[in-house]
């Protein structure tokens, strides 16, 4: 009687050879997908200067300014009529 793991094998190759073949196929598929979708931008307009990108990522984010009229913790005083 065969063991449960032997029934699930697709080939009768040694396990190391089977794993190596599967990894080669996966790497080939990932390479094809990368070449098809990520290797080149769609247009030349999509390229940005490297200095601008570095400046954007390395700069400090601006401090958030809260105006008194938009702050929910400080309600505006009610109007009084005389």
N, C-alpha and C positions, 0 to 999 in steps of 0.2 A: 504494500500500500504506500502511495506517495504522500509526502508531507504536504501540509497546507501551503507553505511557501513555494514549493516546487510547482504547484498548479498555477500560480500567478505569473510565472516567468513567461516572457514572450518568445524567447529563443532558448536554444540549448547550449548557448555559448557560456564560457565561464563568467562569473558575476563581474569580475574586474573588467573584462572586455565589453560586456554589456553596458556597464556604467560609463565607460570611456566613450562608447559609441553614442550614448544618449547625451553626454555632455558636449560632444562635437556637434551634434545636430542642434542642440540648444544654442550654442555659441554662434553657429551659422545663422540661425533664425534671428537672434538678437542683432547680429551684424547687419543682416538684410533690412530689418526694421529701422535700425539707426540710420543706415544709408538712405532709406526711402523717406524718412520723416524729419531727421534732425541734422543731417550733415551740412546743408546749406540753407540760408534763409530764403524765403520765397521771392523777395525783391531786394534790390540794393538799398532801398529806403529803410529797410529794417535794421541796417547796421548802425551802431552808435559809436561815437569816439570813445576809446578806452579811458581817456582822462576824465571824461564826463561821468562815466559809469563808476569809476573809482571814487570820484569826488562825492557822488550821491551816496554810495554805500559807506564811506568812511567819515562823512560829516555827521555832526551831532543833530538830532532832530530838534526842530524849533519848539520852544516852550509853549504850551497851550495857554492862551490868554482867555480869561473868563470875564465877560462883561457883566456888570451888576444887574442889568435888566434881564439877562437870560439865566441867571443863577437861581435854581429852585430853592436853595436854602435861605436866600435873602429876598422875601417878597417885597414888592414895591408898596410904599405907604398908600393907604386909601385916599382918594380925593375928598377934600372937604368943601362944602358949599356954604357961603355966608349970605 
